């Protein structure tokens, strides 16, 4: 299943994965999955060009949410990044919740 995500939110999700990878917040065995999700998201952003939102595999968004949650505990980030990261976390969580509610109705 896929979910519709605004390109700007997807761009921020891609950038968060990059930020946490630069902070070495991922364990060595996690980098393959991180790289795969990063490539998937980055290609969606690049292909989006003139659209407001794109369909992304729900599993990728769940991975980003889980990564954000885990990495927030593993790697300190600059104070100015807290609010944008928290806002993105809430936005992506709401997208997944809405998709799961729609799945349960079907």
C-alpha positions as CSV (number, residue, x, y, z in Angstrom):
1,X,0.0,0.0,0.0
2,X,1.1,3.5,-0.6
3,X,0.3,6.9,1.0
4,X,0.2,10.3,-0.5
5,X,2.8,12.7,0.9
6,X,3.4,16.3,0.1
7,X,6.7,16.7,-1.8
8,X,8.0,19.2,0.8
9,X,7.3,16.7,3.6
10,X,9.0,14.0,1.7
11,X,12.0,16.2,1.0
12,X,12.2,16.9,4.7
13,X,12.0,13.2,5.5
14,X,14.9,12.6,3.1
15,X,16.9,15.3,4.7
16,X,16.3,13.9,8.2
17,X,17.6,10.5,7.2
18,X,20.7,12.3,5.8
19,X,21.1,14.4,8.9
20,X,21.0,11.3,11.2
21,X,23.3,9.4,9.0
22,X,25.9,12.2,9.2
23,X,25.5,12.1,13.0
24,X,26.2,8.4,12.9
25,X,22.9,7.6,14.6
26,X,22.4,4.4,12.7
27,X,24.0,1.1,13.7
28,X,26.1,-0.5,11.0
29,X,23.6,-3.2,10.2
30,X,20.9,-0.6,9.7
31,X,22.6,1.3,6.8
32,X,21.4,-1.1,4.1
33,X,17.8,-0.4,5.0
34,X,18.4,3.3,5.6
35,X,20.1,3.5,2.1
36,X,17.2,1.7,0.4
37,X,14.5,3.9,2.0
38,X,16.6,7.0,1.3
39,X,17.0,6.1,-2.4
40,X,13.3,5.3,-2.7
41,X,12.3,8.7,-1.1
42,X,15.0,10.6,-3.0
43,X,13.8,9.2,-6.4
44,X,10.2,10.1,-5.6
45,X,11.3,13.7,-4.8
46,X,13.3,13.9,-8.0
47,X,10.4,12.5,-10.1
48,X,7.8,14.8,-8.5
49,X,9.0,18.0,-10.4
50,X,5.7,19.8,-10.7
51,X,3.3,17.9,-8.4
52,X,2.3,18.8,-4.9
53,X,2.2,15.3,-3.5
54,X,3.4,11.8,-4.5
55,X,2.5,8.3,-3.6
56,X,5.1,6.6,-1.4
57,X,5.1,3.0,0.0
58,X,3.6,3.2,3.4
59,X,6.4,0.9,4.7
60,X,9.0,3.6,3.7
61,X,7.1,6.3,5.8
62,X,6.8,3.9,8.7
63,X,10.6,3.3,8.5
64,X,11.2,7.0,8.5
65,X,9.0,7.5,11.6
66,X,10.7,4.6,13.4
67,X,14.1,6.0,12.4
68,X,13.3,9.4,13.7
69,X,12.1,8.0,17.0
70,X,15.2,5.8,17.5
71,X,17.7,8.3,16.2
72,X,16.4,11.1,18.4
73,X,17.5,9.0,21.4
74,X,20.9,8.1,19.8
75,X,22.2,11.3,18.4
76,X,21.8,14.8,19.8
77,X,20.9,17.4,17.2
78,X,21.1,21.2,17.2
79,X,18.3,22.9,19.1
80,X,16.9,24.7,16.0
81,X,16.2,21.3,14.4
82,X,13.9,20.0,17.2
83,X,10.7,21.8,16.1
84,X,10.9,21.0,12.4
85,X,11.7,17.4,13.1
86,X,8.9,17.1,15.6
87,X,6.5,18.7,13.1
88,X,7.5,16.2,10.4
89,X,7.2,13.3,12.8
90,X,3.6,14.4,13.6
91,X,2.8,15.0,9.9
92,X,4.0,11.6,8.8
93,X,2.3,9.9,11.7
94,X,-1.0,11.5,10.8
95,X,-0.6,10.3,7.2
96,X,0.0,6.8,8.3
97,X,-2.9,6.9,10.8
98,X,-5.3,8.1,8.1
99,X,-4.2,5.4,5.7
100,X,-4.7,2.7,8.3
101,X,-8.2,4.1,9.1
102,X,-9.0,3.9,5.4
103,X,-7.7,0.3,5.2
104,X,-9.8,-0.8,8.1
105,X,-13.0,0.7,6.5
106,X,-12.4,-1.5,3.3
